[in-house]
Amino acid sequence: MTHTTATTTPAGTDTTRHDTHFWVMSIEKPGLASATQSGTYILRPGDTRQDAYNEIYGAVTDAHPNLRGATVLFFSLEPNRL
């Protein structure tokens, strides 16, 4: 299993905003490969959880092209503030 950390910041987003979320995604193609990746995501006005999920899934599979079309085993997206 691959473990990496990445920051997913949508284009045109001011990185000083306080609506940063921490995410974790695990994907797998059974018997072939799997990966777990985490990072931060800065929401844009009007973004939905589905928008974030799709963008993060795209970033993870771009980093691991052999996992395009993989099944998501785990996904978490939560505010990064404590």
C-alpha positions as CSV (number, residue, x, y, z in Angstrom):
1,M,0.0,0.0,0.0
2,T,1.2,3.5,-0.8
3,H,0.9,6.3,1.8
4,T,1.5,9.8,0.6
5,T,0.5,13.3,1.6
6,A,-0.7,15.9,-0.9
7,T,-2.4,19.3,-0.8
8,T,-5.3,19.7,-3.2
9,T,-6.0,23.4,-3.7
10,P,-8.5,24.3,-6.5
11,A,-7.2,26.7,-9.1
12,G,-8.0,30.3,-8.3
13,T,-8.2,29.7,-4.5
14,D,-6.7,32.1,-2.0
15,T,-4.7,29.9,0.3
16,T,-5.0,32.2,3.3
17,R,-8.7,31.3,3.7
18,H,-9.9,29.5,6.8
19,D,-12.1,26.9,5.2
20,T,-9.4,24.4,4.9
21,H,-10.4,20.7,5.2
22,F,-8.2,17.7,5.9
23,W,-8.9,14.6,3.8
24,V,-8.0,11.0,3.7
25,M,-8.7,8.7,0.8
26,S,-7.9,5.0,0.3
27,I,-8.5,3.3,-3.1
28,E,-7.9,-0.1,-4.4
29,K,-7.9,-2.3,-7.5
30,P,-8.3,-5.7,-5.8
31,G,-5.2,-7.9,-6.4
32,L,-3.4,-5.2,-8.3
33,A,-2.7,-2.1,-6.3
34,S,-3.9,0.2,-3.5
35,A,-3.0,3.6,-2.1
36,T,-3.9,5.8,0.8
37,Q,-3.3,9.5,0.4
38,S,-4.1,12.5,2.7
39,G,-3.8,16.2,2.5
40,T,-5.7,19.5,2.7
41,Y,-8.4,20.9,0.5
42,I,-9.5,24.6,0.4
43,L,-13.2,24.9,-0.4
44,R,-14.3,27.5,-3.0
45,P,-17.6,29.3,-2.5
46,G,-20.4,27.0,-3.6
47,D,-18.4,23.8,-3.4
48,T,-20.2,20.7,-2.3
49,R,-18.8,17.6,-0.6
50,Q,-19.2,15.8,-4.0
51,D,-17.1,18.5,-5.7
52,A,-14.3,18.0,-3.2
53,Y,-14.6,14.2,-3.5
54,N,-14.4,14.3,-7.3
55,E,-11.4,16.6,-7.3
56,I,-9.6,14.7,-4.6
57,Y,-10.2,11.3,-6.4
58,G,-8.9,12.9,-9.6
59,A,-5.7,14.1,-7.8
60,V,-5.1,10.7,-6.2
61,T,-5.6,8.8,-9.4
62,D,-3.4,11.4,-11.3
63,A,-0.7,10.6,-8.7
64,H,-1.3,6.8,-9.2
65,P,-2.3,6.3,-12.9
66,N,-2.5,2.5,-12.4
67,L,-5.4,3.1,-10.0
68,R,-7.7,5.0,-12.4
69,G,-11.1,3.5,-12.0
70,A,-10.2,2.1,-8.6
71,T,-12.8,1.5,-5.8
72,V,-12.8,4.0,-2.9
73,L,-12.4,2.0,0.3
74,F,-12.4,5.0,2.6
75,F,-13.0,8.8,2.3
76,S,-13.0,11.4,5.0
77,L,-13.3,15.2,4.6
78,E,-13.4,17.3,7.8
79,P,-12.7,20.9,8.8
80,N,-8.9,21.2,9.6
81,R,-9.4,23.5,12.5
82,L,-9.1,22.0,16.0
